[in-house]
């Protein structure tokens, strides 16, 4: 684990703002009839227009600039010719490298008019992130953060994916420590000032069980139930955590 200086965190804030902007551009593009590849192009064009580089493109062979996952796809959906339909939900995960440092964030958006059930899943997933980061400060541990996410999601009737978790980030997209979205209060690494981590709950409407498609990337729910994803990069300070991937 590498603790970051104030200067490094300032650069990561710029990377985070670019990442956030790319997600907003993607949100504006989401509509019935658009393909996931077209959304991917919007994301890449935005990132490059800001003098940054897409973190994901070519990462361990991933072909896209964004992971675009539809309905039962949890994460790592490969952009392609899939056409979004009214009522779908789509999770878009974006990373940007600016001056050697990464930003990483994800959102789940509705396509046109979606069901109340789908909207509730999106809302609970987002709020679970905020429940978790209340503990991303000095005096607490990673287990406190994970336990808060898990309790909020499970109390709402949903399940938490165990195999896919958050992570540290900085000069590398994935650094230590691992940041699970589940856990036990009082366990795990203590938070330290200068830690920069990506917190990213992935919440399923049905079972927490998942499987990976034959493409070797895309993770789907085992029961084909909907899944939602919400992620931000944050910095641990001597006070409240700072979200780097919001304006």
Number of C-alpha atoms within 10 A of each C-alpha: 12 14 16 17 11 12 9 16 23 13 20 31 25 23 30 31 20 32 35 26 20 29 27 15 17 23 20 11 18 22 20 16 12 16 18 26 19 17 25 24 16 20 30 23 17 22 28 16 11 16 13 23 23 25 24 21 18 11 12 7 9 17 14 24 28 33 25 26 26 27 20 23 28 28 26 21 25 21 21 15 11 14 14 19 18 13 16 20 28 28 27 30 28 32 31 34 28 24 14 15 22 28 33 32 26 28 23 27 22 23 21 14 14 14 11 9 11 19 17 13 23 25 14 21 30 23 16 26 26 17 19 25 22 14 22 27 23 16 10 19 20 27 23 25 31 29 22 24 31 27 20 20 28 16 9 15 13 21 21 27 22 16 11 18 18 23 19 23 25 27 16 14 20 16 17 16 19 19 23 24 31 23 20 15 15 15 15 18 14 15 18 18 17 18 24 30 28 29 30 29 32 29 30 31 24 18 18 19 15 20 13 16 12 8 9 9 15 18 20 25 23 15 15 15 16 24 33 32 27 25 23 25 30 29 26 24 18 10 10 14 19 18 19 28 26 16 11
